[in-house]
Amino acid sequence: MQRKLPAILLALLFSAPSFASHYLPKPGDKPVNIRIGTCAITGGFVHLYAGQDYGIFEKYGLKTESIFIRGSGPALAALASDELQFIFCAADGTIPGMATGIDVKLVASPLVKLPYVLIARKEIRRGEDLKGKAIGIARAGDLSDKLTRAVIKKFGLTPDQVSIRPIGGSQGERYQAMAANIVQAVTVTPPLDSRAKNAGFNVVYRLIDLDMPFIYSSLHTSHKMLRDRPELVQRAVAAFAEAVHFVEKNPDKAKASIAKAMNMKDEEALQSSYNVYAKEIVDRTMIVPAKSVAESIESAREGGTTIRRKAEEIFDNSFVNNLEKSGFLKELWGSENYRR
């Protein structure tokens, strides 16, 4: 009997239900089609890309289709009208629109610090070299504008000394505008910083040093989804949590997903993206930081945005909290501290 006991305990251990089973589809359930919008094409969405490339969403019964929609405003509108079921965008870019009353909430924030850098032409090496130059942004009042103004202020300059020029387009298109000397500097995210250095341009400033409250890649969903299909929201949140783990533990596969999404082969640039988005700015719990939401709303108010919602009305941490309460995160990360 004593010899059999360890074998019995081992069998019981492996037959015990996984905490992940709370969020997995039942046998025989058909996959649910969902559309996820993205506001950019960036290495910062590696968790979405890898989740799709390596079957993580399918594991949770979700058949995903990614839709690129340029700009946070159109993406929020598509989500609120149920054309999309989720969007995965930089929350600091969407929060002002959500605060005006759009029926959308944040439900998970895997990345919560600033990944942006200011890159500039060869003659610009320091902040003071920007005097009399132009920095390109997408649109007045958007995230690129907000970040550019914060950098200018950090350097002790004013918009009278540095021209802020809306030129539209994606980060890649704005990079090309700088390369063509239409503007002399732009804010971008990795891997464009590596591309800039390889071309002889300068990385003038890393915005993470601003110590500015910021919420980057985040999962958003609509009030309709929260009301009518909360179980799908929970599955999507669980899938993203597993994607965070997968990306950290599988660097080569994660870099392959970035390379595929961005049509890029530069190993140095891919490694730069991986270091930032899989390590430096990740929060494994994916909790939406309430303080950062409140500060982002206040910044939008000061910028002239008409605010109709309080901070606590535009995020819902119940789904990420469920992952911890159920033991899902502990099971996922094992002996590692997922609250690092």
C-alpha positions as CSV (number, residue, x, y, z in Angstrom):
1,M,0.0,0.0,0.0
2,Q,2.8,2.4,0.9
3,R,4.4,1.7,-2.5
4,K,1.2,2.4,-4.3
5,L,0.4,5.6,-2.5
6,P,2.8,7.9,-4.4
7,A,1.4,6.6,-7.7
8,I,-2.2,7.2,-6.6
9,L,-1.3,10.8,-5.5
10,L,0.4,11.4,-8.8
11,A,-2.6,10.2,-10.7
12,L,-4.9,12.5,-8.7
13,L,-2.6,15.4,-9.3
14,F,-2.6,15.0,-13.1
15,S,-6.4,14.3,-13.2
16,A,-7.2,17.5,-11.2
17,P,-8.9,20.1,-13.3
18,S,-6.7,23.0,-14.5
19,F,-7.6,26.5,-13.4
20,A,-7.5,27.4,-17.1
21,S,-10.5,25.1,-17.6
22,H,-12.6,27.9,-16.1
23,Y,-12.1,29.9,-19.3
24,L,-11.8,27.1,-22.0
25,P,-14.7,26.2,-24.3
26,K,-16.6,23.0,-23.5
27,P,-16.0,19.9,-25.6
28,G,-18.1,20.3,-28.8
29,D,-18.4,24.0,-28.6
30,K,-17.8,25.7,-31.9
31,P,-15.2,28.6,-32.1
32,V,-16.7,32.0,-31.8
33,N,-15.7,34.5,-34.5
34,I,-14.5,37.8,-33.1
35,R,-13.0,40.9,-34.8
36,I,-10.1,42.7,-33.0
37,G,-9.2,46.2,-34.3
38,T,-5.7,47.7,-33.9
39,C,-4.9,51.4,-34.2
40,A,-1.4,50.8,-35.6
41,I,1.1,48.2,-36.8
42,T,3.7,48.0,-34.1
43,G,5.8,45.6,-32.2
44,G,3.8,46.7,-29.2
45,F,1.0,44.4,-30.3
46,V,3.3,41.3,-30.1
47,H,0.9,39.6,-27.7
48,L,-2.0,39.8,-30.1
49,Y,0.2,38.7,-33.1
50,A,1.7,35.8,-31.2
51,G,-1.7,34.8,-29.8
52,Q,-3.0,34.5,-33.3
53,D,0.0,32.9,-34.9
54,Y,0.4,30.2,-32.3
55,G,-3.2,29.2,-31.6
56,I,-3.6,30.7,-28.1
57,F,-6.9,32.4,-29.0
58,E,-8.2,29.3,-30.6
59,K,-7.4,27.4,-27.4
60,Y,-9.9,29.6,-25.7
61,G,-12.6,29.1,-28.4
62,L,-12.0,32.4,-30.2
63,K,-11.4,32.6,-33.9
64,T,-9.9,36.1,-34.3
65,E,-9.7,38.4,-37.2
66,S,-7.5,41.5,-37.0
67,I,-8.6,44.7,-38.6
68,F,-6.2,47.7,-38.8
69,I,-8.1,51.0,-38.4
70,R,-5.9,54.1,-38.5
71,G,-6.5,56.3,-35.5
72,S,-8.1,55.7,-32.1
73,G,-11.2,57.7,-32.9
74,P,-12.4,55.6,-35.8
75,A,-11.4,52.4,-33.9
76,L,-13.5,53.4,-30.9
77,A,-16.5,54.3,-33.1
78,A,-16.3,50.8,-34.8
79,L,-16.1,49.1,-31.4
80,A,-19.0,51.1,-29.9
81,S,-21.2,50.2,-33.0
82,D,-20.3,46.5,-32.7
83,E,-18.5,46.4,-36.0
84,L,-15.6,45.1,-33.8
85,Q,-15.8,43.1,-30.6
86,F,-12.5,44.3,-29.2
87,I,-9.7,46.8,-30.0
88,F,-6.1,46.5,-28.9
89,C,-4.7,50.0,-28.9
90,A,-2.6,52.4,-26.8
91,A,-5.0,53.3,-24.0
92,D,-3.5,56.8,-23.5
93,G,-4.6,57.5,-27.1
94,T,-8.2,56.2,-26.5
95,I,-8.9,57.4,-23.0
96,P,-9.8,61.0,-24.0
97,G,-12.4,59.7,-26.5
98,M,-13.8,57.2,-24.0
99,A,-14.1,59.9,-21.4
100,T,-16.3,62.0,-23.7
101,G,-19.0,59.3,-23.3
102,I,-18.2,56.6,-25.9
103,D,-19.6,53.3,-24.7
104,V,-16.3,51.4,-24.4
105,K,-14.2,50.2,-21.5
106,L,-10.7,49.0,-20.9
107,V,-10.5,45.4,-19.6
108,A,-6.8,44.5,-19.6
109,S,-3.5,46.4,-19.9
110,P,-0.5,44.2,-20.5
111,L,1.8,47.2,-21.3
112,V,1.9,50.2,-18.9
113,K,4.9,52.4,-19.6
114,L,6.1,54.6,-22.4
115,P,8.0,52.7,-25.1
116,Y,8.4,55.8,-27.4
117,V,11.6,57.4,-28.4
118,L,12.3,60.7,-30.1
119,I,14.4,60.2,-33.3
120,A,16.0,63.0,-35.3
121,R,18.1,63.8,-38.2
122,K,21.9,63.6,-38.0
123,E,22.4,67.2,-37.2
124,I,20.2,67.0,-34.1
125,R,22.0,65.3,-31.2
126,R,20.5,67.0,-28.2
127,G,17.2,68.6,-27.2
128,E,18.5,72.2,-27.7
129,D,19.3,71.3,-31.3
130,L,15.6,71.2,-32.0
131,K,15.3,75.0,-31.9
132,G,14.0,76.2,-35.2
133,K,13.2,72.6,-36.3
134,A,10.0,70.8,-37.0
135,I,8.7,67.6,-35.2
136,G,6.2,65.6,-37.1
137,I,3.0,64.3,-35.5
138,A,-0.1,62.5,-36.9
139,R,-2.8,64.9,-35.9
140,A,-3.2,67.9,-33.5
141,G,-4.5,66.7,-30.1
142,D,-3.7,63.0,-30.6
143,L,-1.2,60.9,-28.7
144,S,1.8,61.8,-30.9
145,D,1.0,65.5,-30.3
146,K,0.7,65.0,-26.5
147,L,4.0,63.1,-26.3
148,T,5.8,65.6,-28.5
149,R,4.7,68.5,-26.3
150,A,5.8,66.6,-23.2
151,V,9.3,66.1,-24.7
152,I,9.6,69.8,-25.8
153,K,8.7,70.8,-22.3
154,K,11.3,68.4,-20.8
155,F,13.9,70.1,-22.9
156,G,12.8,73.6,-21.7
157,L,11.6,74.6,-25.1
158,T,8.2,76.0,-26.2
159,P,6.1,75.4,-29.3
160,D,7.2,78.9,-30.5
161,Q,10.8,77.6,-30.6
162,V,9.9,74.2,-32.2
163,S,7.3,73.7,-34.9
164,I,4.9,70.8,-34.3
165,R,3.7,69.8,-37.7
166,P,0.7,67.5,-38.3
167,I,1.6,65.3,-41.3
168,G,-0.8,62.3,-40.7
169,G,0.1,58.8,-41.6
170,S,1.5,55.9,-39.6
171,Q,4.7,55.9,-37.6
172,G,6.5,54.4,-40.6
173,E,5.2,57.2,-42.9
174,R,6.2,59.9,-40.4
175,Y,9.7,58.3,-40.2
176,Q,9.9,58.6,-44.0
177,A,8.9,62.3,-43.7
178,M,11.8,62.8,-41.4
179,A,14.2,60.9,-43.7
180,A,13.1,63.2,-46.5
181,N,13.7,66.3,-44.3
182,I,10.0,67.3,-44.4
183,V,10.3,67.3,-40.6
184,Q,13.5,66.9,-38.6
185,A,12.3,64.6,-35.8
186,V,9.4,62.3,-34.8
187,T,8.4,60.1,-31.9
188,V,8.3,56.4,-32.7
189,T,8.2,53.0,-31.0
190,P,10.7,50.1,-31.4
191,P,11.7,48.7,-33.8
192,L,11.8,52.0,-35.7
193,D,14.5,53.2,-33.3
194,S,16.9,50.5,-34.5
195,R,16.1,51.3,-38.1
196,A,16.8,55.0,-37.5
197,K,20.2,54.3,-35.8
198,N,21.2,51.9,-38.7
199,A,20.4,54.8,-41.1
200,G,22.6,57.2,-39.2
201,F,19.9,59.1,-37.5
202,N,19.9,59.8,-33.7
203,V,17.9,58.6,-30.8
204,V,17.6,61.9,-28.9
205,Y,15.5,60.9,-26.0
206,R,13.7,57.8,-24.5
207,L,10.3,58.9,-23.3
208,I,10.3,56.3,-20.5
209,D,12.6,58.7,-18.7
210,L,9.7,61.3,-18.5
211,D,8.3,59.2,-15.6
212,M,4.9,60.0,-17.1
213,P,1.8,58.0,-16.2
214,F,1.0,56.0,-19.3
215,I,-1.0,53.0,-20.4
216,Y,0.1,51.5,-23.7
217,S,-1.3,48.3,-25.4
218,S,-4.6,47.5,-23.8
219,L,-7.7,45.4,-24.6
220,H,-10.9,47.4,-25.0
221,T,-14.5,46.2,-25.4
222,S,-17.9,47.7,-25.7
223,H,-20.7,48.1,-23.2
224,K,-22.7,45.8,-25.4
225,M,-20.1,43.0,-25.1
226,L,-19.9,43.5,-21.4
227,R,-23.6,43.3,-21.0
228,D,-24.5,40.5,-23.4
229,R,-21.3,38.3,-23.7
230,P,-19.2,38.7,-20.6
231,E,-18.0,35.1,-20.9
232,L,-16.3,35.9,-24.2
233,V,-14.7,38.9,-22.7
234,Q,-13.3,36.7,-19.9
235,R,-12.0,34.2,-22.4
236,A,-10.3,37.0,-24.4
237,V,-8.7,38.3,-21.2
238,A,-7.4,34.8,-20.3
239,A,-6.0,34.3,-23.8
240,F,-4.1,37.6,-23.6
241,A,-2.7,36.6,-20.1
242,E,-1.4,33.3,-21.7
243,A,0.0,35.3,-24.6
244,V,2.0,37.5,-22.2
245,H,3.5,34.3,-20.7
246,F,4.1,32.7,-24.1
247,V,5.9,35.8,-25.5
248,E,8.2,36.1,-22.5
249,K,9.1,32.4,-22.6
250,N,9.4,32.0,-26.4
251,P,11.5,35.0,-27.6
252,D,12.3,33.5,-31.1
253,K,8.6,32.8,-31.8
254,A,7.6,36.2,-30.5
255,K,10.2,37.9,-32.7
256,A,8.9,35.9,-35.7
257,S,5.4,37.2,-35.0
258,I,6.7,40.8,-35.0
259,A,8.7,40.2,-38.2
260,K,5.6,38.8,-39.9
261,A,3.3,41.6,-38.8
262,M,5.8,44.4,-39.7
263,N,7.4,42.7,-42.7
264,M,10.8,43.0,-41.1
265,K,14.0,40.9,-41.1
266,D,16.4,43.1,-39.1
267,E,17.5,41.0,-36.1
268,E,18.7,43.9,-34.1
269,A,15.4,45.8,-34.6
270,L,13.4,42.7,-33.7
271,Q,15.5,42.2,-30.5
272,S,14.9,45.8,-29.6
273,S,11.2,45.3,-29.9
274,Y,11.3,42.1,-27.9
275,N,13.3,43.6,-25.1
276,V,10.8,46.5,-24.7
277,Y,7.5,44.8,-25.2
278,A,8.1,41.4,-23.7
279,K,10.2,42.6,-20.7
280,E,10.6,46.2,-19.9
281,I,7.1,47.6,-19.9
282,V,5.0,44.5,-19.2
283,D,2.6,44.0,-16.3
284,R,1.9,40.3,-16.1
285,T,-1.3,40.9,-14.1
286,M,-2.7,43.2,-16.9
287,I,-4.5,45.4,-14.3
288,V,-5.6,48.7,-15.7
289,P,-3.9,51.3,-13.4
290,A,-6.7,53.5,-12.1
291,K,-4.4,56.4,-11.2
292,S,-3.0,56.5,-14.7
293,V,-6.5,56.5,-16.2
294,A,-7.5,59.4,-13.9
295,E,-4.4,61.4,-14.8
296,S,-4.9,60.8,-18.5
297,I,-8.5,62.1,-18.2
298,E,-7.4,65.2,-16.3
299,S,-4.8,65.9,-19.0
300,A,-7.5,65.6,-21.6
301,R,-9.7,68.0,-19.7
302,E,-6.9,70.5,-19.4
303,G,-6.4,70.2,-23.2
304,G,-10.0,71.2,-23.8
305,T,-11.8,67.8,-24.1
306,T,-15.3,67.8,-22.8
307,I,-15.3,65.1,-20.1
308,R,-18.5,63.2,-19.4
309,R,-17.3,60.0,-17.6
310,K,-15.3,59.5,-14.4
311,A,-12.2,57.4,-14.5
312,E,-13.9,54.4,-12.8
313,E,-16.5,54.4,-15.5
314,I,-14.1,53.6,-18.4
315,F,-12.3,50.6,-17.1
316,D,-13.3,47.2,-15.6
317,N,-10.7,45.2,-13.8
318,S,-13.1,42.4,-12.8
319,F,-11.9,40.1,-15.6
320,V,-8.2,40.4,-14.8
321,N,-9.0,40.1,-11.1
322,N,-10.8,36.8,-11.8
323,L,-7.6,35.4,-13.3
324,E,-5.9,35.8,-9.9
325,K,-8.8,34.8,-7.8
326,S,-9.3,31.6,-9.7
327,G,-5.6,30.6,-9.4
328,F,-5.1,31.0,-13.2
329,L,-2.2,33.3,-13.0
330,K,-0.4,31.3,-10.3
331,E,-0.8,28.1,-12.4
332,L,0.4,29.9,-15.5
333,W,3.5,31.4,-14.0
334,G,4.3,28.5,-11.6
335,S,6.9,29.4,-9.0
336,E,7.6,32.8,-10.6
337,N,6.3,36.0,-9.1
338,Y,3.7,37.2,-11.6
339,R,3.4,40.4,-9.7
340,R,7.0,41.6,-10.5
